[in-house]
Amino acid sequence: MSITHRPGRLLARAGGALAVAGLTVLATAAPALAHVSANPGEATKGGYTKITFRVPNERPDSGTVKIEVSLPADHPMTSVRPKPVPGWRAEVVKAPLDQPIESHGAQITEAVRTVSWTAEQGTRIEPDQFNEFDLSLGPLPDDVDQLVMPTKQTYDSGEVVNWDAQPPAAGAEEPEHPAPVVKLVAGESDNHGTQQTMSATATATNNQSASGGTDTTARWLGGAGLVVGALGLGFGAGAVLRARRRSA
């Protein structure tokens, strides 16, 4: 006994399976996306960079009213500047260093430990929304491979969420409240950079020379074509005149 399936039923079943699969993917991805993150996720060791903290609001019945980012005390940075955000008040808090450091010929005895943005009256990150907060800082540490910046997120309900879990080991699951992290990579050496620059300059020069030679050849060929064309017209006109004279 054979059973014939109607095309409509097959399409309906396929659509239902795809919908279930899509919901499963979204449910799995949501926890990984809905946390405070630092962007871009990579910067050069010893350099300066701008980090954007992306803060989503995870509560359906309250709004985010404060963000506080902590910078590492064992790797102090001498230049830390927050970007103003409309409706938010930025505050930079410094603390004394255990050991003074030299920067641009000056001795630095304190460094920024926390940077916070507090919502002014009538401002907050609404449910199902997010906001971004920029921070310019440096020089970045040159003896570690990552910059971990624990962050506190405060809601107008009084709840405080600490995004401070350290990055997991390779292959391990992400913690529930991971701290924002920026991977630090080594920059190219001066010699390597110089070699790249010289190579790029030589390539550009060769390209220009080749382009100039091509242009010159094209011009000669074009001029020769015009001469040949003019001669052809001259011969043609002469032949017409001779033919008319013979006819006359």
Backbone as CSV, one residue per row, in Angstrom:
resi,resn,N_x,N_y,N_z,CA_x,CA_y,CA_z,C_x,C_y,C_z
1,MET,0.852,-1.194,0.000,0.000,0.000,0.000,0.883,1.237,0.000
2,SER,0.700,2.086,-0.958,1.531,3.297,-1.054,0.759,4.496,-0.546
3,ILE,1.490,5.418,0.048,0.895,6.641,0.584,1.438,7.817,-0.193
4,THR,0.547,8.600,-0.717,0.944,9.766,-1.504,0.811,11.006,-0.642
5,HIS,1.910,11.749,-0.452,1.893,12.979,0.342,1.595,14.150,-0.570
6,ARG,0.744,14.989,-0.122,0.444,16.186,-0.899,1.579,17.200,-0.765
7,PRO,1.871,17.937,-1.845,2.963,18.930,-1.784,2.748,19.960,-0.687
8,GLY,1.504,20.358,-0.443,1.238,21.374,0.575,1.638,20.899,1.955
9,ARG,1.358,19.621,2.261,1.716,19.095,3.576,3.227,19.018,3.740
10,LEU,3.912,18.600,2.655,5.375,18.540,2.728,5.985,19.907,2.978
11,LEU,5.471,20.926,2.284,5.975,22.287,2.481,5.704,22.775,3.887
12,ALA,4.512,22.445,4.418,4.163,22.882,5.772,5.088,22.248,6.794
13,ARG,5.361,20.929,6.616,6.258,20.262,7.553,7.679,20.825,7.472
14,ALA,8.151,21.076,6.251,9.494,21.642,6.082,9.588,23.025,6.709
15,GLY,8.524,23.835,6.506,8.520,25.174,7.097,8.534,25.115,8.610
16,GLY,7.767,24.182,9.178,7.753,24.042,10.632,9.104,23.636,11.172
17,ALA,9.774,22.728,10.486,11.104,22.300,10.933,12.096,23.449,10.891
18,LEU,12.044,24.248,9.818,12.948,25.395,9.718,12.671,26.415,10.802
19,ALA,11.408,26.631,11.127,11.063,27.595,12.174,11.599,27.146,13.520
20,VAL,11.446,25.850,13.829,11.962,25.327,15.097,13.473,25.467,15.158
21,ALA,14.145,25.160,14.026,15.607,25.282,13.991,16.036,26.725,14.187
22,GLY,15.304,27.659,13.570,15.655,29.080,13.720,15.494,29.550,15.145
23,LEU,14.418,29.154,15.797,14.203,29.547,17.188,15.277,28.956,18.083
24,THR,15.692,27.723,17.791,16.745,27.099,18.590,18.052,27.862,18.468
25,VAL,18.392,28.280,17.232,19.628,29.052,17.030,19.573,30.378,17.762
26,LEU,18.433,31.072,17.682,18.309,32.359,18.361,18.403,32.193,19.865
27,ALA,17.769,31.171,20.385,17.810,30.948,21.837,19.216,30.641,22.308
28,THR,19.970,29.923,21.449,21.349,29.598,21.814,22.258,30.804,21.715
29,ALA,22.031,31.684,20.714,22.917,32.826,20.491,22.627,33.975,21.428
30,ALA,21.398,34.102,21.926,21.015,35.259,22.732,21.901,35.464,23.948
31,PRO,22.169,34.430,24.772,23.001,34.666,25.949,24.390,35.162,25.603
32,ALA,24.938,34.711,24.446,26.297,35.116,24.081,26.340,36.564,23.616
33,LEU,25.229,37.080,23.070,25.223,38.429,22.533,24.830,39.468,23.584
34,ALA,24.002,39.077,24.534,23.435,40.048,25.463,24.343,40.256,26.667
35,HIS,25.500,40.836,26.453,26.368,41.206,27.565,27.209,42.399,27.162
36,VAL,27.785,43.065,28.141,28.631,44.220,27.869,29.903,43.734,27.161
37,SER,30.223,44.355,26.032,31.378,43.924,25.251,32.244,45.116,24.887
38,ALA,33.520,44.832,24.589,34.482,45.859,24.177,34.808,45.659,22.709
39,ASN,34.720,46.734,21.929,34.952,46.674,20.489,35.904,47.798,20.057
40,PRO,36.854,47.546,19.145,37.109,46.243,18.541,37.743,45.281,19.534
41,GLY,37.736,44.011,19.218,38.240,43.016,20.151,39.738,42.840,20.115
42,GLU,40.454,43.693,19.355,41.900,43.529,19.213,42.569,44.888,19.100
43,ALA,43.745,45.034,19.729,44.509,46.283,19.669,45.995,45.949,19.725
44,THR,46.832,46.943,19.390,48.278,46.733,19.329,48.927,47.010,20.675
45,LYS,49.797,46.115,21.088,50.528,46.283,22.342,51.337,47.580,22.316
46,GLY,51.312,48.301,23.438,52.098,49.522,23.558,51.549,50.716,22.815
47,GLY,50.420,50.549,22.110,49.864,51.646,21.336,48.688,52.310,22.021
48,TYR,48.052,53.204,21.296,46.857,53.894,21.767,45.673,53.437,20.923
49,THR,44.505,53.406,21.529,43.343,52.940,20.795,42.068,53.550,21.374
50,LYS,40.980,53.369,20.638,39.656,53.747,21.129,38.841,52.478,21.292
51,ILE,38.304,52.301,22.498,37.493,51.127,22.791,36.055,51.571,22.987
52,THR,35.142,50.880,22.346,33.719,51.159,22.472,33.071,50.072,23.314
53,PHE,32.471,50.478,24.425,31.751,49.543,25.277,30.289,49.519,24.840
54,ARG,29.853,48.375,24.373,28.466,48.217,23.919,27.660,47.616,25.057
55,VAL,26.641,48.361,25.489,25.878,47.987,26.681,24.419,47.735,26.313
56,PRO,23.984,46.475,26.287,22.569,46.186,26.047,21.788,46.194,27.356
57,ASN,20.524,46.544,27.291,19.652,46.481,28.470,18.974,45.112,28.478
58,GLU,19.201,44.348,29.529,18.708,42.972,29.586,17.426,42.814,30.402
59,ARG,16.942,43.874,31.006,15.767,43.757,31.867,14.536,44.311,31.151
60,PRO,13.421,43.564,31.176,12.225,44.026,30.473,11.443,45.099,31.213
61,ASP,11.749,45.280,32.508,10.944,46.202,33.317,11.766,47.303,33.981
62,SER,13.025,47.490,33.588,13.850,48.565,34.153,14.895,48.975,33.131
63,GLY,15.486,50.159,33.351,16.464,50.694,32.420,17.838,50.832,33.044
64,THR,18.866,50.841,32.210,20.242,51.017,32.674,20.527,52.498,32.880
65,VAL,21.073,52.837,34.069,21.312,54.244,34.389,22.779,54.540,34.719
66,LYS,23.620,53.497,34.779,25.033,53.765,35.068,25.902,52.613,34.560
67,ILE,27.071,52.994,34.036,28.082,52.038,33.599,29.411,52.449,34.220
68,GLU,30.089,51.504,34.857,31.390,51.796,35.471,32.412,50.769,35.007
69,VAL,33.468,51.250,34.359,34.520,50.388,33.815,35.762,50.506,34.690
70,SER,36.327,49.357,35.084,37.553,49.341,35.895,38.740,48.988,35.011
71,LEU,39.825,49.746,35.164,41.051,49.501,34.406,42.073,48.818,35.302
72,PRO,42.941,47.987,34.725,43.875,47.201,35.544,44.871,48.075,36.298
73,ALA,45.025,47.784,37.607,45.957,48.551,38.432,47.398,48.128,38.184
74,ASP,47.604,46.862,37.765,48.972,46.386,37.555,49.528,46.789,36.198
75,HIS,48.687,47.363,35.343,49.144,47.887,34.049,48.516,49.267,33.829
76,PRO,48.931,50.256,34.604,48.305,51.583,34.507,48.579,52.246,33.159
77,MET,47.603,52.996,32.692,47.729,53.742,31.443,47.669,55.232,31.752
78,THR,48.565,55.984,31.151,48.708,57.392,31.502,47.704,58.294,30.796
79,SER,47.095,57.810,29.717,46.136,58.632,28.979,44.811,57.879,28.861
80,VAL,43.801,58.397,29.548,42.464,57.786,29.526,41.446,58.924,29.404
81,ARG,40.698,58.916,28.318,39.739,59.998,28.079,38.407,59.429,27.593
82,PRO,37.323,59.692,28.309,36.006,59.243,27.844,35.419,60.223,26.832
83,LYS,34.635,59.700,25.905,33.935,60.542,24.948,32.571,60.933,25.524
84,PRO,32.217,62.218,25.459,30.910,62.627,25.992,29.774,61.915,25.268
85,VAL,28.774,61.516,26.029,27.577,60.883,25.480,26.381,61.749,25.889
86,PRO,25.597,62.216,24.940,24.452,63.069,25.282,23.545,62.406,26.310
87,GLY,23.230,63.158,27.375,22.351,62.647,28.418,23.056,61.851,29.499
88,TRP,24.399,61.729,29.392,25.164,60.961,30.375,26.331,61.797,30.895
89,ARG,26.612,61.692,32.194,27.713,62.430,32.815,28.890,61.477,33.009
90,ALA,30.035,61.817,32.402,31.227,60.977,32.506,32.066,61.404,33.704
91,GLU,32.672,60.429,34.383,33.517,60.711,35.546,34.735,59.798,35.511
92,VAL,35.912,60.386,35.717,37.169,59.645,35.732,37.747,59.709,37.140
93,VAL,38.037,58.537,37.709,38.575,58.462,39.068,39.988,57.898,39.015
94,LYS,40.929,58.645,39.622,42.326,58.219,39.662,42.695,57.689,41.046
95,ALA,43.798,56.935,41.084,44.306,56.403,42.346,45.829,56.426,42.306
96,PRO,46.483,56.567,43.466,47.952,56.581,43.500,48.542,55.257,43.020
97,LEU,49.703,55.357,42.380,50.410,54.168,41.924,51.376,53.687,42.999
98,ASP,51.544,52.382,43.091,52.507,51.836,44.044,53.925,52.240,43.653
99,GLN,54.190,52.246,42.348,55.486,52.662,41.848,55.279,53.704,40.748
100,PRO,55.830,54.918,40.903,55.697,55.942,39.856,56.275,55.443,38.534
101,ILE,55.732,55.928,37.431,56.219,55.559,36.107,56.588,56.811,35.335
102,GLU,57.490,56.651,34.378,57.936,57.759,33.539,57.132,57.773,32.239
103,SER,56.691,58.953,31.830,55.960,59.091,30.574,56.262,60.451,29.968
104,HIS,56.907,60.437,28.776,57.240,61.665,28.053,58.051,62.622,28.925
105,GLY,58.990,62.057,29.678,59.879,62.867,30.492,59.299,63.326,31.813
106,ALA,58.095,62.917,32.137,57.461,63.321,33.396,57.206,62.094,34.256
107,GLN,57.196,62.291,35.560,56.936,61.203,36.493,55.449,61.165,36.832
108,ILE,54.827,60.024,36.618,53.401,59.843,36.875,53.223,59.097,38.186
109,THR,52.502,59.697,39.112,52.307,59.095,40.431,50.897,58.546,40.635
110,GLU,49.974,58.815,39.701,48.621,58.282,39.802,48.097,57.978,38.406
111,ALA,47.118,57.098,38.363,46.562,56.690,37.077,45.073,56.436,37.245
112,VAL,44.368,56.437,36.130,42.915,56.229,36.143,42.619,54.786,36.527
113,ARG,41.706,54.624,37.464,41.283,53.283,37.887,39.888,52.953,37.385
114,THR,38.984,53.945,37.387,37.627,53.686,36.899,37.135,54.847,36.045
115,VAL,36.287,54.513,35.090,35.589,55.500,34.271,34.112,55.123,34.293
116,SER,33.262,56.101,34.575,31.826,55.800,34.661,31.021,56.807,33.856
117,TRP,29.867,56.354,33.393,28.881,57.206,32.739,27.567,57.046,33.502
118,THR,27.041,58.161,33.998,25.801,58.135,34.772,24.716,58.898,34.022
119,ALA,23.553,58.279,33.896,22.453,58.889,33.164,21.919,60.101,33.909
120,GLU,21.700,61.181,33.188,21.080,62.356,33.773,19.567,62.152,33.840
121,GLN,18.876,63.060,34.500,17.441,62.891,34.718,16.698,62.727,33.389
122,GLY,15.880,61.694,33.331,15.093,61.440,32.132,15.811,60.621,31.078
123,THR,17.064,60.202,31.377,17.842,59.417,30.408,18.128,58.041,30.982
124,ARG,18.063,57.035,30.138,18.441,55.675,30.509,18.486,54.827,29.233
125,ILE,19.044,53.635,29.358,18.966,52.676,28.266,17.684,51.882,28.470
126,GLU,16.764,52.033,27.554,15.449,51.413,27.694,15.520,49.903,27.460
127,PRO,14.522,49.149,27.937,14.457,47.715,27.635,14.500,47.470,26.132
128,ASP,15.187,46.402,25.738,15.341,46.009,24.335,16.129,47.034,23.523
129,GLN,16.915,47.881,24.199,17.775,48.834,23.508,19.205,48.706,24.031
130,PHE,20.141,49.407,23.369,21.525,49.414,23.828,22.116,50.795,23.570
131,ASN,23.259,51.039,24.185,23.988,52.279,23.940,25.472,51.958,23.904
132,GLU,26.276,52.885,23.370,27.713,52.679,23.257,28.462,53.822,23.917
133,PHE,29.565,53.479,24.592,30.364,54.442,25.335,31.824,54.277,24.912
134,ASP,32.429,55.373,24.415,33.786,55.321,23.869,34.810,55.774,24.898
135,LEU,35.962,55.106,24.830,37.059,55.430,25.737,38.360,55.384,24.950
136,SER,39.095,56.517,24.966,40.415,56.574,24.344,41.459,56.340,25.428
137,LEU,42.364,55.401,25.201,43.325,55.089,26.256,44.631,54.541,25.684
138,GLY,45.674,54.648,26.536,46.988,54.157,26.150,48.067,54.786,27.028
139,PRO,49.324,54.420,26.860,49.709,53.301,26.017,49.266,51.974,26.622
140,LEU,48.854,51.058,25.752,48.385,49.756,26.210,49.563,48.928,26.728
141,PRO,49.293,47.977,27.622,50.380,47.119,28.117,51.057,46.382,26.968
142,ASP,52.370,46.158,27.118,53.107,45.442,26.075,53.632,44.093,26.554
143,ASP,53.271,43.708,27.797,53.768,42.444,28.346,52.648,41.471,28.696
144,VAL,51.441,41.740,28.217,50.320,40.818,28.408,49.604,40.655,27.070
145,ASP,48.778,39.616,26.985,48.105,39.306,25.725,46.651,39.756,25.690
146,GLN,46.157,40.301,26.778,44.774,40.761,26.774,44.569,41.821,27.851
147,LEU,43.574,42.667,27.606,43.215,43.721,28.547,41.804,43.428,29.045
148,VAL,41.712,43.058,30.326,40.430,42.706,30.934,39.913,43.907,31.724
149,MET,38.672,44.320,31.435,38.106,45.524,32.050,36.745,45.204,32.679
150,PRO,36.717,44.760,33.937,35.444,44.466,34.612,34.527,45.684,34.596
151,THR,33.246,45.446,34.404,32.275,46.534,34.242,31.035,46.279,35.088
152,LYS,30.555,47.350,35.747,29.314,47.286,36.519,28.189,47.960,35.739
153,GLN,27.064,47.296,35.680,25.879,47.834,35.019,24.780,48.008,36.059
154,THR,24.343,49.253,36.242,23.335,49.554,37.266,22.007,49.910,36.617
155,TYR,20.922,49.295,37.137,19.571,49.558,36.648,18.856,50.512,37.582
156,ASP,17.815,51.179,37.060,17.077,52.121,37.897,16.239,51.415,38.959
157,SER,16.173,50.091,38.910,15.502,49.323,39.964,16.412,49.106,41.164
158,GLY,17.691,49.487,41.021,18.663,49.277,42.087,19.539,48.059,41.861
159,GLU,19.207,47.235,40.888,19.992,46.035,40.612,21.331,46.412,39.984
160,VAL,22.385,45.719,40.401,23.724,45.917,39.852,24.232,44.582,39.313
161,VAL,24.613,44.580,38.059,25.157,43.378,37.429,26.650,43.587,37.215
162,ASN,27.452,42.673,37.746,28.904,42.758,37.614,29.381,41.872,36.467
163,TRP,29.860,42.516,35.410,30.450,41.803,34.294,31.947,41.711,34.579
164,ASP,32.335,40.703,35.368,33.711,40.644,35.860,34.346,39.269,35.771
165,ALA,33.660,38.301,35.184,34.246,36.964,35.088,35.421,36.974,34.124
166,GLN,36.516,36.326,34.533,37.707,36.271,33.691,37.460,35.423,32.451
167,PRO,38.177,35.715,31.362,38.000,34.929,30.133,38.253,33.453,30.387
168,PRO,37.448,32.583,29.805,37.632,31.139,30.024,38.844,30.602,29.273
169,ALA,39.291,29.435,29.687,40.385,28.780,28.978,39.901,28.312,27.615
170,ALA,40.838,28.026,26.739,40.491,27.595,25.391,39.631,26.336,25.441
171,GLY,38.505,26.375,24.748,37.610,25.237,24.698,36.568,25.208,25.790
172,ALA,36.717,26.075,26.801,35.753,26.097,27.908,34.562,26.972,27.547
173,GLU,33.452,26.766,28.246,32.251,27.550,27.998,32.404,28.971,28.540
174,GLU,31.732,29.901,27.886,31.773,31.283,28.320,31.014,31.432,29.631
175,PRO,31.555,32.193,30.597,30.844,32.391,31.863,29.579,33.205,31.670
176,GLU,28.742,33.207,32.688,27.458,33.900,32.585,27.636,35.412,32.492
177,HIS,28.606,35.965,33.209,28.844,37.407,33.201,30.309,37.697,32.858
178,PRO,30.693,37.522,31.595,32.092,37.742,31.206,32.463,39.220,31.215
179,ALA,33.691,39.502,31.611,34.188,40.872,31.584,34.557,41.251,30.157
180,PRO,34.382,42.518,29.780,34.840,42.966,28.453,36.345,42.757,28.317
181,VAL,36.750,42.235,27.174,38.159,41.896,26.949,38.596,42.391,25.572
182,VAL,39.822,42.920,25.518,40.451,43.290,24.255,41.739,42.494,24.128
183,LYS,41.873,41.775,23.028,43.085,41.008,22.780,44.200,41.945,22.333
184,LEU,45.387,41.770,22.918,46.541,42.605,22.570,47.506,41.813,21.704
185,VAL,47.865,42.399,20.558,48.757,41.726,19.614,49.988,42.582,19.373
186,ALA,51.074,41.931,18.999,52.330,42.643,18.746,52.222,43.427,17.455
187,GLY,52.779,44.649,17.461,52.805,45.459,16.254,54.011,45.119,15.416
188,GLU,54.007,45.557,14.154,55.135,45.308,13.264,56.316,46.167,13.677
189,SER,57.527,45.603,13.564,58.734,46.345,13.923,58.972,47.466,12.931
190,ASP,59.802,48.434,13.367,60.099,49.575,12.501,60.788,49.138,11.215
191,ASN,61.755,48.160,11.345,62.473,47.718,10.156,61.525,47.054,9.171
192,HIS,60.660,46.210,9.718,59.709,45.522,8.849,58.785,46.529,8.179
193,GLY,58.352,47.520,8.978,57.482,48.542,8.413,58.184,49.345,7.338
194,THR,59.503,49.640,7.578,60.263,50.389,6.582,60.413,49.586,5.302
195,GLN,60.701,48.270,5.463,60.832,47.431,4.284,59.530,47.382,3.503
196,GLN,58.414,47.295,4.227,57.123,47.283,3.543,56.883,48.583,2.793
197,THR,57.245,49.703,3.435,57.067,51.000,2.794,57.910,51.115,1.542
198,MET,59.210,50.677,1.648,60.094,50.740,0.488,59.579,49.846,-0.630
199,SER,59.101,48.651,-0.248,58.570,47.740,-1.261,57.352,48.340,-1.949
200,ALA,56.473,48.957,-1.144,55.281,49.572,-1.727,55.654,50.723,-2.657
201,THR,56.683,51.518,-2.234,57.122,52.641,-3.075,57.699,52.140,-4.387
202,ALA,58.533,51.078,-4.302,59.127,50.530,-5.521,58.060,49.985,-6.454
203,THR,57.081,49.310,-5.871,55.998,48.769,-6.694,55.239,49.878,-7.388
204,ALA,54.954,50.958,-6.633,54.236,52.088,-7.226,55.045,52.728,-8.345
205,THR,56.389,52.851,-8.120,57.252,53.438,-9.154,57.260,52.584,-10.406
206,ASN,57.381,51.251,-10.217,57.376,50.356,-11.367,56.055,50.428,-12.115
207,ASN,54.965,50.506,-11.350,53.656,50.610,-11.989,53.540,51.894,-12.796
208,GLN,54.074,53.011,-12.218,54.022,54.273,-12.930,54.872,54.213,-14.203
209,SER,56.077,53.576,-14.104,56.942,53.463,-15.271,56.271,52.640,-16.346
210,ALA,55.692,51.509,-15.917,55.009,50.654,-16.890,53.838,51.385,-17.514
211,SER,53.128,52.141,-16.672,51.988,52.895,-17.186,52.446,53.958,-18.175
212,GLY,53.605,54.647,-17.830,54.115,55.667,-18.737,54.548,55.079,-20.061
213,GLY,55.235,53.881,-20.025,55.641,53.239,-21.266,54.453,52.828,-22.099
214,THR,53.436,52.324,-21.449,52.229,51.924,-22.174,51.570,53.113,-22.831
215,ASP,51.513,54.246,-22.074,50.904,55.457,-22.631,51.664,55.937,-23.852
216,THR,53.030,55.918,-23.777,53.846,56.387,-24.905,53.624,55.524,-26.133
217,THR,53.631,54.205,-25.926,53.406,53.290,-27.056,52.046,53.516,-27.680
218,ALA,51.044,53.682,-26.813,49.688,53.895,-27.322,49.609,55.174,-28.143
219,ARG,50.317,56.220,-27.691,50.285,57.481,-28.424,50.945,57.335,-29.804
220,TRP,52.104,56.637,-29.856,52.766,56.433,-31.149,51.883,55.637,-32.101
221,LEU,51.263,54.584,-31.556,50.396,53.779,-32.401,49.198,54.578,-32.881
222,GLY,48.660,55.408,-31.990,47.527,56.238,-32.391,47.902,57.233,-33.466
223,GLY,49.111,57.851,-33.313,49.563,58.805,-34.330,49.804,58.128,-35.663
224,ALA,50.418,56.937,-35.609,50.655,56.213,-36.858,49.342,55.855,-37.531
225,GLY,48.349,55.484,-36.732,47.039,55.159,-37.297,46.419,56.354,-37.992
226,LEU,46.573,57.529,-37.394,46.025,58.739,-38.020,46.723,59.040,-39.338
227,VAL,48.049,58.863,-39.365,48.791,59.119,-40.605,48.347,58.165,-41.698
228,VAL,48.248,56.890,-41.334,47.817,55.904,-42.328,46.414,56.216,-42.825
229,GLY,45.549,56.612,-41.904,44.188,56.961,-42.288,44.153,58.148,-43.232
230,ALA,44.997,59.177,-42.925,45.038,60.356,-43.796,45.551,60.001,-45.183
231,LEU,46.573,59.156,-45.232,47.083,58.727,-46.540,46.019,57.963,-47.324
232,GLY,45.283,57.117,-46.577,44.225,56.359,-47.251,43.177,57.276,-47.824
233,LEU,42.792,58.289,-47.054,41.814,59.253,-47.580,42.352,59.992,-48.802
234,GLY,43.666,60.338,-48.769,44.266,61.050,-49.896,44.253,60.204,-51.166
235,PHE,44.653,58.941,-51.005,44.634,58.042,-52.162,43.222,57.841,-52.693
236,GLY,42.288,57.723,-51.776,40.899,57.524,-52.197,40.373,58.724,-52.950
237,ALA,40.655,59.934,-52.425,40.191,61.149,-53.108,40.833,61.278,-54.481
238,GLY,42.145,60.937,-54.587,42.832,61.016,-55.885,42.220,60.058,-56.899
239,ALA,41.886,58.861,-56.429,41.284,57.867,-57.341,39.944,58.352,-57.849
240,VAL,39.148,58.991,-56.964,37.841,59.505,-57.396,38.004,60.589,-58.442
241,LEU,38.949,61.508,-58.211,39.176,62.593,-59.174,39.622,62.038,-60.525
242,ARG,40.506,61.041,-60.526,40.985,60.456,-61.779,39.850,59.780,-62.537
243,ALA,38.992,59.114,-61.786,37.880,58.418,-62.425,36.940,59.436,-63.065
244,ARG,36.679,60.567,-62.411,35.787,61.584,-62.963,36.385,62.191,-64.230
245,ARG,37.716,62.433,-64.221,38.376,63.016,-65.386,38.257,62.071,-66.589
246,ARG,38.439,60.780,-66.323,38.336,59.813,-67.426,36.923,59.785,-67.995
247,SER,35.954,59.862,-67.070,34.562,59.856,-67.543,34.261,61.104,-68.365
248,ALA,34.809,62.245,-67.946,34.571,63.490,-68.696,35.247,63.399,-70.047
